Amino acid sequence: MAIKQPDLTINISNHQSSLQIFKAAASNFISSLSGKMFTFGLGLMLLDETHSAISFGINMIISPIVGLLCLVPIGNLIDTYPHKTILTGSLTARTLALILFAASINLFTATAKLIPIVLFLIIDAISTNINDTCYSAATHELVNAHNIQRLSSLTQSAISLSSILSPALGVGLYSLVGFSGFVILEIVATLASFGIMLTMKFHYHATNQFANSQHAPVTSHSQFAKFHSGLNYMRSRTMIKITILLSVILNFLYTAVTIGIPYILKDQLHTGNGPIGVLETGSAIGMLLGSLLLTLLPPTGQKRLFLKLIIPVLILDSQILLLGVLFMTSQSPTGYALLGSFIMGILAFALVILNITFQVYLQQTVPTKLLGRVVATLTTVNSSIMPIGTLMFTLIFQSTTHGGLVLIINGILLLGGYTLLLLRPLNQAIHSEQP
């Protein structure tokens, strides 16, 4: 059965859309660059204070838990109130939390610093979750249908560029200003992003889908009932169910790459830290090139959607396999760095094209009034599987001296098994939902 397309009749000109895209990209670049450097500085400070291996992983634990616990209220919040109002409240709360964090962090010493850090990271995770979901749900209020792909691509480009710049800037700034300087920088960056958001115009639909939100009593029953209607919608969409399954498996197995690369290179191949940084840079460049490519290409809507989804998946699978083959061969540190960064660049290139293609598909096919719940659910499901994958692959890598073999097996499972089994159901789902 064909799906009903969302109402995209809000009148936003191409000039207005271009201006909104520029503001969104600038805001994303500022917040992403400062956020990545802040996380880096936080990890270094914790490592100095506590000498704990969890120093660089504490946020990876807190964010998925917070996302899971706040899934229902955040999804409902985004679909109930005006998005600019929600963003204003969220960014105000994050700014106040940063100021309180800056004022209190030096009152604690050693492991006791985890108290203000964990409290701040919880607030930060809630705010980030709200902001990301809110911007996704507000796409049709910011740009016209013709510019949805450009908005997604350029905001991703800004994030990718910040990933390239943040490691070097983070090291330099930490040596220069210390962690206190990072906190001040993050406050300034948050205020800058806040200011840019306030200048953006959110074009609400003429029917005003938020008109009755202030009059509806909020109870736990109504919260779950409203969220359940979003789940019912997702259950009715075969395409969404298949892509959830695809993304969960990919995210689960991809954790073998994220935790495996530094462990294999440093502990098993004894290459030092240099090649790890080169591979991360290659990945960031691949993401940047992929998002810029989609910015330059004209939007094609849902045409050739099957190929636009399955080709990046096949490339991603094959690159994981090739990465494992590389680590199983005898190379110099320079060889691992150069070949590995090339493979990671192609892998990240395919991954960002896959992500943006699906984001645009959701924006084009999911009714605006349900986007908040749909995006929140997809984000939470994807992030919740990562701690499980991290734990499992940590145990696997530590129990073998051939980490590359783990990546080869992952690539074979994805390429020779899971992806091939997915071809027919994915193609059928796309054709069944054609408008």
N, C-alpha and C positions, 0 to 999 in steps of 0.2 A: 504494500500500500504506500502511495506517495506521501511524503511528509508535508505538512503545511509550513510554508515559509514565514518567518517572523515579519512583522510590519516594519518596513524600512522607509516609511514615507516622511520622516523628519527632514525638513528642508535645510540642508547644510551645504554651502557652496564649496567648490574645490579650493578657493582661496582660504576660506575659514578652516577647512580641513587641513591644509598645508601648515597653517599657523599653529593649529592644535597639535599636529604631529611634531613640529619643531619643539614646542614647549614640553610635550610628553617625553621626547627623546632627551632633551636637556635635563629634565627632572630625573629621569631614569639614570642618566650618566652620573649626575652629581651624587644621588643617593646610593647607587651601586658602588661607585669608586670609593666613597667615604666609608660605606658599610663594610666592604671587603677589607679595607685597611684597618678599620676599627676591630674587626674580628681577628685579623692577623696580630694587631697590637695586644688584644686581650689574651690571645693564646700565648704570646711571648711573656707577658707580665705574669700570667698564671704559672707558666713553666719556671720562671725565675723564683716565684714565691713558694710554690708547692712542690716543684720537681716531680709532677705527676704526668703520666702518659696521657691522661684524659684532657690535658690542657687545651689541645687543639680540636677535641671532639665533643666538648660539652654542649655546644649549640646544636650539633647533629643529633643529640639525644633529646634535648628539650623541645626543639621545633616540631618533630613529628608527634610527640605526646600532646603538646598544646593544640596542634592542628586537629588531632583526633577528638580531644575533649571539647573543643570549641566549634566543631563542624556544624552542628545543628543551629546554634544561635547566630554564628557568623553568616551562614548561608541564608537564613531567614532575614537577618538584618539588612543584607545587601539588596534583597528583593522587596523590602518593605519601605525603606526611607530613601529620600533623595541622595544620590551618590556623593554629591559635593558636600552635603552636610555630614555624611559619614566620614569622608576623608578629612574634613576639618576637625572633627572630634578625635579621630585616630591620631593625626599628626600632632594635635595639641597634647594629647596624653603622652605620646612618645617624647616630645620635647620636654615636658615636665619630668618624665621619668629619667631622662638623660641628665637634667640639672640636679635632681635628687641623687642620682648615682654618682655624679662628679663630686657632690658635697659630702657623700658618706663613704666612698670607697677607701679613703686613707684612714678612716677610723678603725679599720679592721686590718689584721696582719695574718700572714701565712695562709693556712687553709680556711681561716675564718672569712677571708675575702670571698669565698664561694657564696656566702649568704647574700650580700648585695648583688653579686654577679648573677646568681640564679634568679633572684627576684626581677632584676632588670631584663634578663633574657626572656623570661616568661612574658613580660609586658611587651617587649620588642617583637617576640614571635606572634603575639596576638595582633599587634599593630601591622606588622608586615603582611600577615595573612589577610587582614581586612583590606589593606591598601591594594595588594596584588589582585585579590578577587574583585574588589570594587572597580578598579580600572578595567579589568576584563569585561565586567558586566556593563560598564558605561561606554563601551566602544561606539555604539550607535548614537550616543549622545554627544560624542566628540568629533566624529568624522562621518562623511557619507559612505554609502556602500562601496563605492568605487575605490575608496582609500583605506579600506580595512586592512588589506595586505600590506600596504606601505606603513601603516601605523605599527602593526605587529613586527614587521621586518626592521624598521628603524629603531624602535625601542629595544629590540634584541641586539641590534648593532651597537647601541650605546652600552648595553650590559657587557657585550663581548669586548669592546674596547677598554672598558674599565677593568676587565679581567687581565688584559695584557699589561696595563699600566700599574695595577695595584701592587704586585709583588715587589717591584723595584722601588716604587714610591713608599711602600710600607716599611721596607728595611731602612731606607734613608731617613724617613721621618721618625721612626722609633729611636734610632740612634741620636737624632737631633733634638727632639722635643719630649721623648719618653711617652709613657701611657697617658699621662695627664693631658698632653698636647693632642693625643688621638681623641680623647673625650670632648675637648673643646672644639676640635675640627668637626666631629660628628654632630655637635649641637648646631654649629654654623651651617653645615650641609643640610641638616633637617629643616632649619628655618628657611634656607634658600629654596628647597623643594616645596615647602609649604607655601612660600610666596608665589612660586610659579603656578602651583595648583590653583591658588586663589584668582589668578588672572585668566584661567581657562574657563570657557563658557560651556556649560552642560546644557544641551538642547533637549529638554524633556518633551515627551510625546504630548500632543494636544489633548489626549484623553486623560493625561496626568495619572499614571498608574499608582502614584503615591498619595492620591487625594484622601483616601480613607484610612491611611496608616495610623494617624494619631488617635483615631476613635476606636480602634480594635483593642480590647483588653488582652494583655499579654499573660498567658499562663503556660505552664509546662506542657499541658495537653495541647493547647493551640500551637505551641512551638513545634512539637513533634508532628502534629497533624499537617501543618503547613510544609514541613520538610518532607513528610511522607509523600505529599503530592508531587514534589520534585523527583523523589525516587521512583514513583509510579511512571512519571514521564520518561525517565531514563530506561526503565524496564520495557517501555513500549518502543524504544528505539534500538533495533538490532545493531545498528552501526555503532552506537555508543557503547553497548555491551561488549562488542568484539574489540573495540579500541581500548576499553578499560582492561580487558584481559591481555591484550598485546602490550600495553604500557606497563602493567604490573610485572609481567614476565621479563620484559626488557630492563626495567629498573632494578629488578631483583638480580639478574645476571650481570648487569652493568656495574654493580657494586664490586664485582670481582676485578674490574678494571681500575676503579677509583682507589681501592685500598691495595690492589695487587701491584700496581706500577711502582710506588715508592718502596714497598717491601721487597719485591723481586730485585730491583736495581740496587738498593742500598744493602740489604741483608743477605741476599743470595748471590748477586753478581758483583757486589762490592765496588760499585762505580762511584760512590760518593753522592753528594747532593746535586752536582751540576747537571747531569742528564735528566734528573727529575724535573728541574725547573725548565729545561729546554722542551720536554714533552708537554708540560702544562702550557707553555707559551704556544707551541704548535697547535694544541687543542683550542686555545683562545682565538688564534688567527683563523683556524678553520671555521669556528662559529661566526666570526666577524665576516668572513668572505661569503658564507652561506646566507646570512641575513642580508648582506648588501646585494647579493645576486637577486634575492626575492624582491628587494626594493626596486631594482632596475627593471625586472620583468613585469609586463602588464598583467593585471589580475585576470585569471581565467575562470574564476568561480569554481564550480564543481566539475568542470570538464576534465576528463582523464584523471579523476580523483584516485582510482585504483593504482595507476602507475605512479602518481605523485606520492602515494603512501608506501607502496610495496618496494619500489626501487631503493629509497633510502634505507629501508629495513634490511634489504639484502646486502647493501654496501656496508652497513653497520655490522652485520653478522660476520661478513668476510674479513673486515678489518680487525675485529677481536681475534679471529683465528690467526691472521697474519702477525698480530702483535705477539701472540703466544709462540709462533714459529720463530720470530726474531729473538725472543728471550731464550729459546732453546738452542740457538746457534751461537758459535763462538765469535764474539765481536769485541772491539775495543770500546771504552766508554764513549768515545766520539762516534763510533758506528751506531751504538745503541741510541745515542742522542739524536743523530741526524735521521736515521731510518725510522726511529720511534716517533719523532716529532712529525714526520711526513704521514705516517700511518694515523697518528692521533688527529692530525689536521683533517684528513679525509673522513675519519670517523665522526669528528665533531661537526664537520660540514654536513654530513648526511643527517646527523641527529637534529641539528637546528632546522633544517628544511622539513624534516618530519614533524617537529614540534609546531612550527609556524603554520604549516599546511593544515594540521588538525585544529589549531586555534582558530584559524580563519573559517574552517568548515563549521565549527561550533557557532561562531558569530553569525554565520549566514543561515543557519538552520534551526537554532534554538530560540524560542521566543524570549524577548528581552526580560519579561517578568520572571523567567525561570533561570536566567543565566547565572545569577549569584549562587543558587543552590547547586546547579550542575557543575560550575567551575570549582566551587568549594569542595564538592564530593570528589571530583577527579584529582584535584591537587592533594587532598588528604589521603586518598587511596594510594597514590603514587609515592608520597613521602613516607607513609606508614610501613611500606614493605622494605624500605632501605635499612632500618636498624636490624631487621631480621637477616637480610642479606649480608650486612656488615659483620654481624656476629658469626654467621655460618662460614663465610669465606675467610674470616680471620682464623678460625679454627682449622680450616682446610689448608691455608697457606703455611700455617705454623707446623703442620704435620707432614709437610713434604719439602724436599729440597729442589723440586722441579716446578716452580710456580708457573713457568710458561706453559707447561702441560695442562694446568687448570684452565688457562685461557683458551688453549686449543680445543679442549673438550667443550667448553662453553660455546665457542664459535660453531663447532660441529652440531651441537644440540640445537642451537638457534637456526643455523643455516640448513642443515639436513633434516631436521625434524619439525620444530615448532613452526617456522615460517612457511614451509611447504604445506603443512596441515592447515595453515590459516588462509592460503590463497583462495580456495573456493568459497568458504563462508564469507570472507571479506568482499569478494567480487559480487556475490549474491546479495549481501546486505546493501552495498552501494546501489545496485540496480533496483532493488526493491524500494529504496527511499528516494529515487529520482523524482523531482517535482513534475 
